[in-house]
């Protein structure tokens, strides 16, 4: 379901609760949006943003945040020789081959990866590294990957910090938050409560164009 359909349904639910007999057929989506805006402004004026957040819900709020950011975000083009280009800003993201390999791995897994499970992605990460560092000795690549997937080694944190620093040098913190490898905790309830501490890139994948292909 498209995000604006979700928003329209959310608006309709609020209006139905408020006026009872009002249905979606009696109001256009534009009219519902205006009414929601009016109600939202009243809640904000009353200093009840907590109620507004509860009504919208965090998942929809995150979708709206991404939708709002799309107009400010650049396409990320990864060329056949693995240059990282912010096409709409006409800027190149200067990263070393190892950083590019890590970034490509997380781009390929929008669902996120826990650092402690990076060992499960050893082969995939090695393949990316061999593509981005074609001139490097294979044994050096394998050694570098072993450092990255070792949960007792700080190498992966260092690489992610460097990636973050490079993007922050090119844009403000808000926009950079979509490009960096960031933390997201996911709660699960299955007989017991447990948490996944995922690392992921939140950049909408329709803004990513990868021209390089693994051989």
N, C-alpha and C positions, 0 to 999 in steps of 0.2 A: 504494500500500500504506500502511495506517495506521501511525503511528509505533510503536504498541504491538505490531503484528504484526512489524515490523522488529526490535524489541527481543526479542520472543519467539524469532524465528529466530536472532538473535545468541546468545541464551541457549542455545538448543538446539545450536548449533554448538559452543559451548564444552563443554557437557556431553557431547556425542558424542565430542569429542576426548579428554575426561578418562576416560570410562568405556566407550567403545567400543560396547558393545551397547545402551546406553540410547537410546531413540528418543522422538520427540515424542509418540507414542501412549501411552507409558508414564508420562508426566508431564503434569500440567496446566500451563497457562501460569503460574498462580500459583505452583506448585511450582518451575518453572524460574526464575521471578523471585527466589524466596527463595534458591535455590541460587546464582544469580549474585550476589546481595547478600552471601551468605556468602563466596564466593570473592573478591569485590571488597574486602571488609573485611580478608581475609587478606593481599591484595596491599598494601593501604594500610598495614596494621600492619607489613609487611615493608619499608616504604618503597620500594615498586616501583610507584609511580603511572605510571611510564613504560610498564610492561608493560600496565597497565590501559588507558591511553590508546591504546596500539597495538592492543589487542584490540577496543576499541569503535570506534575510527576517528573522525577529526575530523568527517566529514559527519553521522554518527549522533549524535555528541556535541552538535553544534549543534542538531539537531532536538530532542534531549532538553532542551537549555537553553531553547529556545523553549517547549516543552511545559510545563516547570516554571514559566516566567514568566507563562504565560497567566492564572493565578489572581490575579496581582498587577497585571496591566495593565488599564487602563480602555479601554472603547470610545471611539474618536475619532469624534464625529459632526460632520459639516460640513453646516451648515444651508443652506437655499435662498438666504439672503443672505450666505453664506460666513463665518459665525461658526464658529470651531473650538472644540468643546466636548468636554472629557473627561467623558463622561456619568457614569461610575461614581465619579469624584472630585468631581463637581459643580463643576468649574472651567472657566473659559474661557481658551483660549490666546490671549493678546493679541499679534497680529502685524499688521504693516502690509500693505497690499494686495500690494506687491511680494514680500514674504516668503511670503504665502499662495499667490501664483502659482507661485513656485519649489517650494513644498511640494507643491502639487497636481500639478505635472509629475512629481516623483519618486514620488509615490503612484501615479501612472498607469503607472509603469514599474518594477515590482518586480524586474525583471532587472538594473536599475542602468543608469547613464549615466556615461560618461567626461566630465569637464569639457571636455576638449579637443574633444569632439564635440557640444557643446551647440548649435552652429550648425545641426545637423541637426534640432533641435527648435524652431527659431526661431518658426515659425508657431504650433505648439502652445502654447509659452510665452506668446506674444503673446495668443492667445485666452484663456488663463487670466488673464492680467494685465488684459485688458479686462473680464473678468467680475468680478474682485475690486476693480477701481478704475473703476467705471462713471462716476464724476463727473470723472475725470481726462482731460485733453486727449489725444487719440489720438497726436499727434506726440510727446508726452512719454513715453507708454507705449512707443512704438517705439524712442525714444532709450534708454530704460532697458533694454529687452531687448537692444539692440545692445551695451551695456556688459556685460550678463550673459553673452552668448554669445561675447564676444571673449576668446580664450585668453590674451591679453597684459594683460587687465584683471583686477584683483583683486576685482571687484564680486561675483562668485558666491561667493567664499570669505567675503567680509564678510557676505553674506546668510545663508549656512549657519551662520556663527559666531553670528549674532544669533538664529537659530532655536534653536540648541543652548542658548544662554544662557537663553532664555525657558522652555524645557522644564526646564532644571536648576533654575530658580526655583520650579518647581511640584512637583518630585519628586526622588528620589535618583538618583544617577548610573547605577545598574544599570537602573532602569526607563526612565530617559531615553534610554539607549542604543538602545532599540527605536523611539523616536519621532524621533530626530534623523536628519539626512542624514549617514551615516558612510561611511568608506572600507573597501573590500573589494578585495583584489588577487586576480585570477583568473589562474592559470597555464594556458597553452595550449601544446600540442606538435603542430605540423603542419609537418614538415620542419625547423622551427627552434623554439626555445623563445621564447615572447613572453608578455607580461603585459598584462592589462587592469586598469587602475586605476579601478575602478568606484566610484561614489557611489550609495548607495541607502538606503531606509528599510526596516528589518527587521521593523517591526510586522506581525504576521499580518494579512492583509487581511480575515479574517472579523471582525476587531475594528474595521474601518473602515466607516462608513456615510455615504455622500455623498448628501445630499438635493438639493443644488444641481446643476443641469444646465446645461451650456453651451448657449446659444441659437444 
